[in-house]
Amino acid sequence: MIATILLQAGGTGGLGGLGSFVPLVLIIVVFYFFMIRPQVKKQKDQKKYVEELKKGDKVITTAGIHGKIVDVAETTFLVETEGGHKIRFEKSAISLESSKALNTPPAAK
């Protein structure tokens, strides 16, 4: 009986307690490369895109409002819509993907 308990306790192999942390470390590494890193890259691209916008650029907001930038302030854009109405938006409200798709000419076939 005592021999059985000693064999069970000593049966972890040469890695000891370190072997149980390897799967946890692998999960963290996979999570970083597939979840965190792409999100950080996307945020950097969004920030760079918004900083490069200037007067006259056509944009689409995250709410789906289409318009043209009339004025650029420190943290906001004044956007003119189709009816001639002007609306002030925070810079973070500009959609990167939609605005780029709007400004990219369709590919010739």
N, C-alpha and C positions, 0 to 999 in steps of 0.2 A: 504494500500500500504506500509506504513512504517512498519507495523507489519510483513508483508511478507518478507521484506528485513532483519529485525532483526531475524526472524526465520531461514532464509537461512544462515545467517552469524553464528548463534550460533548452527547450527545442526551438528557440527563435532564430537560430543560425548565427552567422558571423556578423550580420548587420546590427543585431540588437534592436533597440527601439527606433533606430534611424529608418529601418525598412518600412515602418508604418507611415512615415512622413513623405515618402517618395510619391505616392499617388496624390497626396494633397498638393505638393509642389507642382506636379504636372498639371493638375486642374487649374491652379492659379496661373501658370504660364499660358495655357490654352485660353483661358478666360481673358487674359491681357491681350494676346495677339488677335483674338477674334471678336472681342467686344470693346475693350477700352481704347486700344490704339486707333482703330478706324473712326471711332467717335471723336477723339481728340483731333485727328486729321480733318474730319469734316467741319469741326468748329473753327479750325484755323483757316480753312478754305472760305467759309462763310464770312469770317471777319475780314479777310483780305479782299474779298469781292465787294463787300459793303464799303470798305475804305476807298476802293478804286472808282466807285460810282460818282458820276458828275452830272451837272445840269444837262438836260436833254436826253438822258438815258431812259429807255423804256424799261419798266419794272412790273413785277407782279408781287403783291404782298402775300403773306401767309394766309390771309383771309380771302384771297382770290381776287382782289381788286387790281385791275389793270390801269396803268397810267404812265405819265412821263414826269420825270423829276424837273421841277421848276426852280427849287431853291434847296441848297444844302446848308444845314446848320451843324453845330457841333455834335448833337446827338439825334437830330431829326432830319427828315426830308419833307419838303412840301411837294406833293404829287398832284398833278392835274389829271382829272379823269376825262372820259370822252365828252361829257356834257359841259365841260369847261369849269367844273367845280374843282376847288382845290382843297385837299385834305392833308393834314400834317400827320406823319407816321414816325414812330421811333425807327432808328436804323435797323434794329433787330427784327422788325416786322417784314423785311424784304426777304423773299424766298429765293435762295440761290438757284436751285434746280429749275424752277418755273421761269425765272427771269432769264437765265442762260438759254433755255429752250426758246423763249420768245425772241431773243436777239440773234440766235444762230440761224442762218439761212438753211432751208431744207436742202438735202443732198440731191444733186442732179442725177437722173437715171439715164 
